[in-house]
Amino acid sequence: MELKLARENLKAKPKTIDLEKIKEAVDKEGNKIFYFDRENSHKSLMDMVDFFENEGYSVYFREVKYGLDENDYIYEVHILK
């Protein structure tokens, strides 16, 4: 499963990352915070949360609003080993 990371610039295209790269980063550091783009489906993100919880990780998921427009949000996911 590939997910889109949050954009660093509003006009840029979001970069993608797969579950294995996320898992490697978490295993290397012990915990990691990822920011995902709003173009990801909520279902895909919840599938990722379920995947990591089933692997024994603790996962904290929330929507972060950064502006007044209803489309100004990203997803924050904090994964702890």
Rosetta blueprint (number, residue, H / E / L):
1 M L
2 E E
3 L E
4 K E
5 L E
6 A L
7 R L
8 E L
9 N L
10 L L
11 K L
12 A L
13 K L
14 P L
15 K L
16 T E
17 I E
18 D E
19 L H
20 E H
21 K H
22 I H
23 K H
24 E H
25 A H
26 V H
27 D H
28 K H
29 E H
30 G L
31 N E
32 K E
33 I E
34 F E
35 Y E
36 F E
37 D L
38 R L
39 E L
40 N L
41 S L
42 H H
43 K H
44 S H
45 L H
46 M H
47 D H
48 M H
49 V H
50 D H
51 F H
52 F H
53 E H
54 N H
55 E L
56 G L
57 Y L
58 S E
59 V E
60 Y E
61 F E
62 R E
63 E E
64 V E
65 K E
66 Y L
67 G L
68 L L
69 D L
70 E L
71 N L
72 D L
73 Y E
74 I E
75 Y E
76 E E
77 V E
78 H E
79 I E
80 L E
81 K L
